[in-house]
Amino acid sequence: MKIGIDLGGTNMRIGLVDAGQIVEKEIRPCPAKESEEVVLDALTALISSHLTAEVSSIGIGVPTLVDAEKGIVYNAVNIPSWREVHLKKILEDRFGIPVAVNNDANCFALGEKLFGAGKDARSLVGLTLGTGVGSGLVLDGRLYCGRNTGAGEVGELPYRDSNFEAYCSSGFFVREYATTGKDAAEAARRGDSAALAIWQDFGTNVGRLVKAVMFAYDPDAIVIGGGISDAYSLYSEAMLAEIATFPYAESVRHLTIGPSRLADVAILGASALE
């Protein structure tokens, strides 16, 4: 039995995982604006409420760079007080079992590789499209993190007048069209032509992001998660049309791409961290 945790600025999600299945789950608000100690106390209380003698390890995904070897969290996104938190040591001292800490997008990618759409893929890239753009890499069957779990963060690559994150996340809708992704999706599903055009534009941007991923890693599979993945059907046609212009036809032909279909995949991936 293992514990997997997806720690975000809004919520802390925990799952008790047995043989790749979540047998117990809880979501609690994260006191992200409070001090480092208050956030840690909330996290340890959450873990304590699910810890049993059968739990052999704890894995945690956090939205920032991490020294995965030492389990040090740096400048957690949306948790301002977490500038340098030695999370692995703190929790191992507290609970006496092994703790692994990694970036949340890496946990997403690992979860898809082990339990989701990437089971048959040798190399997989997980893209999370939401308030930002995250990415995780599984290369030749193994999670690849780089020095501080920042490898593969393609959202930061230059694009147009900014970077891919500016054009492939929720901020795109607000900045470019003065709307939200949710409102644009609802209007598009009603057949609104202006909203459909917004999603065409968004899909073209995501297609170009995917092409950057293909140039860098030539993966077997790309799995798209995050809140915007719920609108995949609205932008997939434009995305796929852009991917079709990739200059290496064989890479396109062998690529499997689609939205995540696995609930709580980041929890599952966190539980599998080593």
N, C-alpha and C positions, 0 to 999 in steps of 0.2 A: 504494500500500500504506500502511495506517495501523495504528497500535497503539492498542488500547482496553484500559483497565484499570479493574477494579472493585475498589476498595480497601476492605477491611473490617477490623474488629478481630480477626477469626479468620483470614481468608485474604486473600491478594492473588491476584486472577485476571487474567490477561493474555491477550489474543488478538491475533493478526496478522490484519488484516482486509483483504480484497481484493474490491472490487466488492460490498460488503455480505455477504460470506461469510467466516466465520472459518476460515482455512486452517491455523492453528497455535494451540494453546492450552496454557496451563500454570497450575496452581494451586500456590501455595506458602503455608505458614503465615506469618502476619504476627507479628513479634516485638513485639506491641502494648504490652506492659508495659515495654519497654526505653526507652532515651532517644530523643529526637528524632533524633539522629544515627544510631543503630543502625537505626531504622525506615527512615530515608532511605537508608542504605547497602543495606538489603535490597531496597528498591524499585528503586534504581538498578542493582543487580546483576541483578534480574529483567528490567528493561528491556534491559540490555546483552546478555543472553543471547538476545534475540529481535530486536535491532536489526540491520537490514541497510541497504545503500545505497539500497534501493528505498523505505524507509519515509520518508514525507513529513511526518508529524505524529504527535503523541501526545495522546490524550485520556484524562482520568482522572476517575472518579466517586468521591467521598468522602462518608461518612455524617455530614455536618455543614453548617453555613453556610460559604459561600465568597464571597469577592470575585472574581467570575468575570472581571472586566476585568483585574485585576492578578494573579489566580491565587493569592490568599492564602487558606489554610485556617485556620479558627478553631475551636478546641476540638473536635477530631475525636472523635466518639462511639467509646468503647472503645479509643482510643489516647491515654491521658492526657497524654503528653508533647507532643502536638501542639496547643499552645495558639495559636500564630500562626506558621504555616510558609509562607514565600514560595515555594510549590512550583513555580509556573510559572517564575520566574526561576532557581531552583536547577537545574531540569531543562533549561531552555533553555541555560543556561551550560554544563551538563555535556554535552549531546548536540548542540547547535547546530541544532535544528529546532524548529518551532513546537509549543508545548504549551498545551492548554486544560484547565482544571480546573472542575468543577461538582459540584453535589450528586448523590448516587447515584440518588435517586428521579427527578430530572430526566433523568438518563441513561436510566433505565428508560422513562420516558414518551417520550423522543425516539426510542429504539430501537423501541418499539411503533408510533410514528407512521411511521417510515421503512421499517421492515422487517417489522412484525408486524400485529397485529389492527387497527391504526388507519390503515392505508394510505389508506383512502377517507374518513377523518374529517377534517373541517376543524378541529374543536376536540376535543381528547382530554384526559382526565385519567387519569393512571396512579396507582393506589393500591397500595402495598406493605404487606402485613399480615404481620408477623413478630414479632420481639421488640419492635418499635414499629410506628407507622403513619407511612409516608412518602407523599408525593404529589408529582407533577410535572405541569406544565401545558403543553400545546401549544394555543395560542389563535390562531385564524385562520391556521393552518398554520405558526406559528413557536413555538419554545420560549420560554416566558415565565418569567423567573426572579425578577423583583423586584430590589431593590438588592443583596441578599446571598444570592441563590438560595433565599430562604426563602418565596417566594410560594406560596400554595396549601397550606400545611401545616395541613390541616384536622384532623389528629389532635389538635392542640392546642386546638381549639375546646371550650368548656365543654359537658359532657354529664353528666347525672345528678349525682353528687357529686364528679366529677372532670373528665375530658375524654374525647374519643372514643378516644384512644390506650389509655386504661385499660380500655376495653370492647371494643376491636376488635383487640387484639394478644394474644400468647401469655400475657401476665400476667393476662388475664381469667380463664383457666381455673384458674390457680393460686389467685388471690385469691378468686374467687367459688365455686369448686367443689373446691378442694384436689386438683386433678389437673393433667395437662398436656394440651396440644392433641393430642399424639401418642397418649397413652393414651385420651383421649376419642374420637379418631377410630377407633382400633382397636376399642373397645367398641361404638361406634355401627355400625360395619360388620358386627359380629356380631349386630346387632339389639337391643342393650341399650337398653331404653326410657329409662332415666335419662340415658344418654349422648346419645341422640337429642334429648332435651329440652334438654340443654346446648347442642347445636348449633342448635336452634331459637332459643334465647335469643341466642346469638351472632349468628345470621343477622338477627334483628330489629335488633340494635345496628348491624350493618354496613349494613342497609337505611336506617337513620336517618342514618348517616354519608353514604351515597350521596345521600340527599335534601338534606343540607347542601351537598354538592358541586353538585347540580343547581340549588339556589337561587342559589349563588354564580356558576356558570359556564355553566349550561345547555348542556353539551357534547353532541356527536354520539355520543361513545363513552367508556366508562369501562373500563379494563383493570385487572384485579386480579392482582398478583403477590405475591411473598414466600412464605415457607414455608407459611403457612396456606392459600394458594391451592390446594395439593394436595388439600385437603378441601372444595373448592368445592361438590361435589355434596351434601355433608352440610348446608350452611347456605344454599344458593342459594334453596330454596323459600321459607323464611322471609324472606330478604332481598328477594326479588321481591314477596312479599305486602306487605311494608312499603313498597316503592317504589311499588306500585300505589295507595297512599293519597296520593301527591303531588298537590297541588291543580291542577296544570297538566297535563291529560291529554295534550295534544299533545307536551309534553316527554317524557313517559313513552313515548308511542307511537314517537317517533323515536329513542329512546335505544338504543344497542347496548351491552350490558354482558356481560362474561364474563371467565374467567381467561386469563392469558397462556399461550400455547402455544409460545412461542419460547424455546428454550434460549439462555442467555447473552445475553439481550437488553440487559442493562446494559453489557456489553462493546461490543456493537454500537453502542449509543447513545453511549457515551463516545468511540468512534472517530469519530463523526460531529460531535463538538463543534467549534465554530469560535471 
